[in-house]
Amino acid sequence: MRKISIIFSLCVSTFCAANAQVAGVDGNIVDTTGIYKDRSDSLEAAVFVGKQAGNYLSRGKQIRTEVISSAGLHKMACCTLAESFENSASVTVGYSDAVTGARQIRLLGLSGVYTQMLDENRPAMRGFSSPFGLTYVPGQWLESIQIAKGATSVINGVESMTGQINLEHRKPTDEKPLFLNAAVMSDTKMDFNIASSLQMGPSWSTVILGHVSGNVRSFDHNGDGFMDAPEQLQFNLSNRWLYFADSGVQVRFGFRALQDMRKGGQEGYDHETFSIENPDVPGTDPWGSDITSRQVNGYVKVGIPVEEDNSQNIAFVADYTFQDMDSYFGATSYLGEQHSLFANLMYQNDINESHKFTVGVGGVFDRYDEALSRTLWLAGPALSDSDALTELWNVGVFGEYTFHAGEKFTSIIGLREDLYAGEGFRFSPRVTLKYSPVEEIVIRANAGRGLRFALPLADNIGVFSTGKAFRGDYMSHTLEDAWTFGGNITYYFPFGSSSDTYLSFDYFRTMFTRQTYVDYERGANAIWFYDIAGNRSYTDNYQLDFSIEPVERFTVSLTCRYTNAKVELPGKGLVERPMTSNFKGVLNLQYATNLNKWIFDFTASLNGSCRVYDFMLEETDDEGNLLYRNGRTPVYPLLYAQVTRRFKGVDVYIGGENLTGFRQKNVILGTKGADGLVNPRTASFDASAVWGPIMGVKIYAGVRFTLWKKS
Amino acid sequence: MALAFAGEPASARISASQDAACLQKKPAKDLKEVVFSVNMHCEKCVAKITENISFEKGVKGLEVSLDKHTVWIRYDASRTSEQKLKAALEKLGYTVEKV
């Protein structure tokens, strides 16, 4: 009996783990810190082996949420979080520049900084970790990813403007004492992961996560004198604990430490000896980037049931991050230190089946120490120094009321009032509605306000991979302010091999009233940073998702997104936001043989064009033809394929990325020297105008080993 | 007993008796089904059972129902048995009874 109770408690706590829920002694689960609690769909149907739902729309969630499951995370190499989104049209992943390897996502057509990243419902990847944060999360550490579009819950703050992406890691309660993964790519990148979940009796469990990745060498396949990808080495370690008491009290705590080093640009760059003046012999003093980041994170979550049936509970969450970033780009150095603290205290009460509310206090404190020294070649060497110690914080009260009218209708009203450093009080309302008139139809709508302090240089790390002068408010921290509203309708068809055949349509609009805009077009060889201050800045997004399992174990999903992103610029009026792709279509096919012993994945995407910067209009290829005839980039396809062979406890996979080999031409822009290569010491140098793949075909192979806990 | 001789083409190495055996139809698999009641509690249990029982010798089909707490297995009786499958589930830490 005791054994059964141990298994039960572990299972319940695992099930709860996704949202730091508090489970009562009767197993009743109450979400205290989640985005919104999902309906327990999993309890409604048998699980047929053979179903490998990778990306799917959650049927039960009140807010439109795309889930990338464990199966979805295994569809591709997914060495890092960035690669996990390749199957998704909602999220577009690109490079910030052609030098640093920094990846950036776009959700609803806007930069990833407007999407709140959550690590098991704690804000993550903020400040200096935002440029490289997507590469700081090993894909093999993750259990699932939830992408929620629009104005989400107010509980974790209102920094989410376009949505939230929540990362669920492997759990302490997983009955997997050992997981190992090794993968190697044709560009010599190697990736090693280890995870160990251990249970020490009924109350204590822990998971240890380790990661090492790097590349042996780098290449310059396009012959532009710059490495296609930086030389890189990353160490990443995390340890997470769960204490689950008989009384129902849960305590979760953990830490994480990482170090990431990357050297990009021209091979042989040394920031200590680099001079902005042209060397006597070309190529003897290479330009490059050299970035070292260190991060330490610690957190604690405590959930205490107030009532025995857990209808009332109290939860406390605290999270601290220290980030140190030393970055050098040619003769520029950008050194930063960040201390961030997030804290939340909340009380939740399930009054009855129809009414529930959560109230709490919480806030964020960020201390940024930035030192910028930028030397450029204008009429001669020109040095500008900027040092700043900035404390940005907000603290406030919030409340969220949920009303359920049976299974048909749910409304959530969230209100938050925060005091922002130097800005005064801001009121942020958010509302979410879900209506399901019949079982086959789900209609959702939401709207709300988002607020965040801009960190102009870190938010736009690509600006350092240029020879351009910075102008305007690049060291100030505007409180960006936006409203997002939209909705979604999903129709579930009665055909297909599973009950998950659906067609879904979304529309979302984000409108800024204040936004730090980074303008590459305002002046020659300069990048302007300024607040749009009332000028129009908005994006409209339309998306169609279709998913079907026509025959058992064969799934087809098709997603198409169209984005209309506009911004009103001084002297130009309302224009299309540059370097923002206007559409993306993704087709994913997956076939698994009986009992999933072989799995075949194929993904094709068609990536729409974007308006290029004015200074790119005259760019020509080697034959002298204009590269951007209509001022737009070409539409291009990407293909991915993977085959997985599964044995008991062992998966072996081989795959390929960008199988069409499409690459952006002329990634490095600027005045060319006598050697025919772009001279990075000139003011026109720009390696940040990236809209397409930099690398061609990549082949990879890997193996995953899982040891399951036995009785 | 087939005899192979060096230098002989591979196709010639198959003896007449083997040839006849090859032409014979493979005997139909002795497929049986069994349903076990298992004290699983959550999705994690479903995953654990799925990931392990799928690869047990002789298993040809598997369906795990969380709401009914049952595991349905189709198996090749010439390669495994109810007892072995029950033992495999018990080895994962569950209490198992045939329904």
Interface residues (C-beta under 8 A of the other chain):
Chain A: K3 I4 I7 F8 C11 V12 T14 F15 S42 L43 E44 A45 A46 V47 F48 V49 T173 D174 E175 N594 L595 N596 K597 R646 F647 K648 G649 T706 W708 K709 K710 S711
Chain B: N39 M40 H41 C42 E43 K44 C45 V46 K48 T50 E51 N52 S54 F55 V59 K60 G61 L62 E63 V64 S65 L66 D67 K68 E90 K91 L92 G93 Y94 T95
